[in-house]
Amino acid sequence: MSAAVRDRVAVVASEIVTAVGCFAAGLVVILGIPGVADGLRAAIAALFGQPVLPPDKAKVALSLALTPIATLFGALLYDRLGRVFEPGPLPPLVAAAQRPGPARAGVISLVYLGAAVVGSYALGFLMQLLGAPIAEQPLVLELVAAGGPALASLVFSALALAPLGEELFFRGLLFRRVASRAGMWAGLVTSALLFAVFHGNIRGLVVYFWLGLVFAGVYAATGRLSCAIAVHFGNNAITLLILLTQRAPAGTP
């Protein structure tokens, strides 16, 4: 193994360790400090109402926002650590003079959104043919079926918090840092793989990996993190709309 390859592997490994550590620290802040999680759940219940579900599942429904909030805390810590240990600011993915204007960036984002949706369904079809069908997380399906405050908390988490927190963490920091120090392909694969693993849905791993590539790709194409956030938002919104059209009332067999 050449020295250049060893250096790239070391960069990727160090960034993975740092990212995982910062995410864990965010979870500790939100879930480990007494009263923080309960306070956030109470705030969400006050905002959207108490889900009409068994107490344990109602608590889970109100906890959906906790992980994206923890991701935001982790991103803040990750950013601060980078500023302390890096000798200077990271170079931009795309030089300001070469970035597409807002209209062109919007068109590019729509193309990547189409790639996210079409690619996800193509992968789902392929996995079905291979005998390993992709499945949405059961909790998501149950909250969609329940409607009311349970669905509202899901929408808030999926459309507001998740695109912002996850794009700041996985693309704005992890992808950009690895890409600038170890190369674009290393950044794409590392950020997409960690993004997929962090979602904890083994049966959907390949789709999350694809989405991670798409979200990083639109960021690299435009140099605008806002485009990655917009594509992430659009993908989640389309997924929720499809689930809503297919939902059955809660309790229906």
N, C-alpha and C positions, 0 to 999 in steps of 0.2 A: 504494500500500500504506500503510495507516494505521500510526501509531506503535505501537499495541497489537499489531498483527500482526507488525511488524518485531521487536518485543521478544520475542514468542513464538518466532519463527523463530530469533532469536539464542540463546534459551534452549535450544531443541532442538538446534541445531548445536553449542553449547558442551558440552552433556551427551553428545552422540554422540562428539565428539572426546575428551572426558575418559574415557568408558567404554572406547572402543577403545584409548586409550593405557594405561589401567590393566590391561586384559586382556592387551595386548601385554607389559606389564611383568611380569605374572604368568607368561606363557609364558617370558620371558627367565630369570626366577628358577628355574623348574622345568627348562627344557630347555637354557638357556644356561650355567648355572653348572656347571662340570665335576663330575661325580660325583653330582649330585642325582638326575637321571633314572635313572641306573643303580642308585642306592641304593633308589629307590622301586620299580623293577621287581624288584629282588632281594627286597624286603620282600613284594611281592605274590606272587612265586613261592614264598617261604617259607610264606606264609599259605594259598595255594590249590594249590600244586604247579606244576610246569613243564608248560605245554601240550604235548600230543603233536601238534606241527605242525612244518613246516619251520622252521629257525632264524629266518628273516626274519619269518615270520608269527607265530611264537611271541613274538618281540620286540614286534610290533605289538599282539598280544593283551595282553601285560603292560603296554603303554603306554596302554591305554584309560583308566586312572584318572588319567593325567597332565593331560589337559585340564581335567577337573573340579577337580582340585587347583589347577591354575593359575588357574582361575576363582575359587576361594576366595581365593587370594592377591590377585588383581585386585580382588575385592570389599573386602578389607581395606584396600587402598590407596585405592580409590574412596571408602570411608567416611572415611578419615583426611583425604583432600584436601577432602572436603565440610565436615568439621569445621573445617578451617583457613580456608577461603575464604568460608564462609557466616557471616553475622552472628549467626545463632541456630539452634536446632534446627528441623527441618522439622515442620510440623503433622502430626498423625496423619491417616491417610486417613478413619478413622471415630472420632469422639469415644468415649472409653472408656465413657461412660454409654449410648451408642447401639449399642455392639457387641452382636451376638447372643450368648447364652450358649453354652456348649460343645455342648449337645444340638442347638440350632437351627443352630449353625455347622456341626455334623457333617452335618445334613440338607442344608444349602446346598451343602456340599462334595460330597455325593453327586450332587446335581443337576448341578453343574458337571462332575463326572467323567463323568456320562452325556453331557453336551454335548460334552466333549472326544472321547469314543470315537465317538459317533454322528456328530458333525460330521466327524471325520476320515474315517470310512468313506463318508459322503455326498460329501465332496470327492473322495475316491479314485474313487468311481463316476462322478462328473461329469467328472473329468479323463480317465477311461477312455473315456467317450463322446466327448470332444473330441479323442481320439487322442494324448493326452500322459499316459500312465499313470504313476502315482506308484510309485516303487520304493524298497524298503528298501535301505540301504547294503549292498553285497556283503559287506563284512567282517563285519557283524552276522550275516548269514545263514550265513556260513562258520563263525563261532564257535559259533552255535547248533547247527549240524550236527556240529561236532567234539565238543561235550559236554565233560565232565571239567573240568580246570582252566581251559581256554579259556572255557567257558561260565560258570564260577564268577567269573572276572575280569570278564566282561561283566555279570553280575548285580550284582556289587559296585559297578561303575561306574554302571550304569543305575538301580539302586534305592537306593543309599546316597549316593554322591557327587554324581551329576548333579542330583537334585532339590534337595539342600541348596545346592550351590554356585551353580547357575543361578538358583534362586529368590532367594537373597541378592543376587546381582548384578543380574539383570534386573528383578525385581519389587521387592525390598526397597530397592534403591538407584535404579536407572535410572528405573523406572516411577514410583516415589514422588516422586523429585526433579522429573521433568518435569511430572507431574500437579500438583504443588503450585505450580509456577512458571509453567506454560504452559497448564494446564487438563487435565481428565481425558482427553478424546479424544486430545490430543497425547501424553499419557503412554501410553495404550493402544497407539496406532499405532506410536510410536517404539520402545517396549520390545519389542513383538511383531515388528516388522520386523528389529530388530537381533538378536533371539533366533533368528529364522529364518535370517538370513544367517550367523550364527556357526556354525550346524550344518553348513554347507558341502555340503548335499545339494540340488542344484538341482532335481532331480525331486521332491523332497518339500517344496519351499519353501512352497507354499500351505498344507500341513498344519501345518508348524511355525509359520507365521504365525497360523493359527487357534488352535493350542494356546497360543501366547503371549498371545493375546487372552483365552482362557479362564482361564489361570492368573492373569493380572492382574485379570480380572473377579471371581474368587472372593476375591482379596485386597481389592479395592475393596468388595465386598459385605459382608465380614465384619470387615475391619480387622485380620485375623489372618494374618500371613505363614505361620504353621504350616498354615493351610488350603490355601494355594497349594502348599506343599511336599507335603502329603498328596495333593492332586489330581494333582500331577506324578508322585508315586510310584505312585499307582493307575493312571494312564494307562500308565506304563512297564511296570508289572507285568502289566497286561492284554495289552499288545503282546507282551511276552516269552512269556506263556502261549500266546498264539495261534501265535507262531512255533514254540514247542516242540511243539505238536500237529501242526504241518505239516512238522517237520524230517525230513530223510533222513540216514542215516549218512554220516559224512565219507567223501568219495571216491566216493559214489554219483553216477552221471551224471544 
